[in-house]
Amino acid sequence: MDDIKEIIDELGIISLETNMKIAGFAVVSDSEKVVFQTDNWDLTNQTNMILNVIKGDRSFVLNDVDFSVVETTTEGIVGTADNGMGHVIFTPFQGGVLVSYAMPRADPPRISSFLKTFAMRLNGKV
């Protein structure tokens, strides 16, 4: 758990320094457990939905906001809020998924590439 917290702490710092416009992070295991989440985001009751998006769902509701999957690549999955309230980026890794909330003016493809590096560091740690 300390390894995961250190990785996410570093991710948060670099994200802020490089103006990625990411507002929250969570690490969810393949067994539907929230392993880590930032204090400003509670995904405890959302794990089933998160894993369903990884399995192919094309839309989801998070914190009463409707999202549509707009991009699926080898780096991850991008869901964009139907009302323009931002993006959720899912970055799978061995053992789980790194979930990030990006603000409306963020650049999801840039964020996906950025997050992939950190998700690789999470491989096997969950």
C-alpha positions in Angstrom: 0.0 0.0 0.0 2.8 2.4 0.8 4.3 1.8 -2.7 1.0 2.7 -4.3 0.6 5.8 -2.2 4.1 6.9 -3.2 3.4 6.4 -6.9 0.1 8.3 -6.7 1.7 11.1 -4.7 4.4 11.5 -7.3 1.8 11.3 -10.0 -0.1 14.1 -8.4 2.9 16.4 -8.0 4.1 15.9 -11.6 0.5 16.3 -12.9 0.3 19.7 -11.1 3.8 20.8 -12.2 3.0 20.0 -15.9 -0.5 21.5 -15.8 -2.3 18.3 -16.7 -5.6 19.5 -15.2 -6.2 16.3 -13.3 -8.3 16.7 -10.1 -8.5 13.2 -8.6 -7.0 9.7 -8.7 -8.1 6.3 -7.6 -6.6 2.8 -7.8 -9.2 0.0 -8.1 -8.2 -3.7 -8.0 -9.6 -6.3 -10.4 -11.4 -7.7 -7.4 -13.5 -4.5 -7.2 -11.7 -3.0 -4.2 -10.7 0.7 -3.9 -7.0 0.4 -3.0 -6.3 4.1 -2.9 -8.2 7.3 -3.7 -7.5 11.0 -3.3 -9.4 12.7 -0.5 -11.5 14.7 -2.9 -13.1 11.6 -4.6 -15.0 8.7 -3.3 -15.3 5.8 -5.7 -16.1 3.1 -3.0 -19.5 2.3 -4.4 -18.4 2.7 -8.1 -16.0 -0.2 -8.5 -18.4 -2.4 -10.4 -19.2 0.4 -12.9 -15.5 1.0 -13.3 -14.7 -2.6 -14.2 -17.7 -2.7 -16.5 -16.2 0.2 -18.5 -13.0 -1.7 -18.7 -15.0 -4.7 -20.0 -16.6 -2.6 -22.7 -19.5 -0.5 -21.4 -19.8 2.6 -23.6 -21.5 4.8 -21.0 -21.6 5.2 -17.3 -22.8 7.4 -14.5 -20.3 8.8 -11.9 -21.4 11.1 -9.1 -24.7 11.7 -10.8 -23.0 12.8 -14.1 -23.6 10.9 -17.3 -20.4 10.0 -19.3 -19.9 8.5 -22.7 -16.8 6.6 -23.8 -15.2 8.7 -26.5 -11.9 6.9 -27.0 -10.5 3.5 -26.4 -6.8 2.9 -27.1 -4.0 0.7 -25.8 -3.2 3.5 -23.3 -6.7 3.6 -21.8 -10.3 4.6 -22.0 -11.6 8.1 -22.0 -15.1 8.9 -20.9 -16.4 12.5 -21.4 -19.2 14.0 -19.4 -22.3 14.5 -21.6 -22.8 18.0 -20.0 -19.2 19.2 -20.5 -18.2 18.6 -16.8 -14.9 16.9 -17.5 -13.4 13.5 -18.3 -12.7 10.2 -16.6 -9.7 8.4 -17.8 -9.3 4.7 -17.1 -5.8 3.3 -17.4 -5.7 -0.5 -16.8 -2.6 -2.2 -15.4 -1.8 -5.8 -14.2 -4.1 -6.2 -11.2 -6.4 -3.2 -11.6 -7.1 0.2 -13.1 -5.9 3.7 -12.4 -8.9 6.0 -12.6 -8.4 9.8 -13.0 -10.8 12.7 -13.2 -9.7 15.5 -15.6 -11.2 18.9 -15.7 -13.2 20.1 -18.7 -10.3 21.9 -20.5 -7.9 19.0 -20.1 -6.3 17.2 -23.0 -7.4 13.5 -22.6 -5.0 12.0 -25.1 -2.1 13.8 -23.5 -3.3 12.7 -20.0 -3.7 9.0 -21.2 -0.1 8.9 -22.4 1.1 10.6 -19.1 -0.9 8.1 -17.0 0.3 5.0 -18.8 3.8 5.5 -17.4 2.5 5.5 -13.8 0.0 2.7 -14.4 3.0 0.5 -15.6 4.7 1.2 -12.2 1.5 -0.1 -10.5 1.7 -3.5 -12.3 1.6 -6.3 -9.8 1.4 -4.0 -6.7 -2.4 -4.5 -6.1 
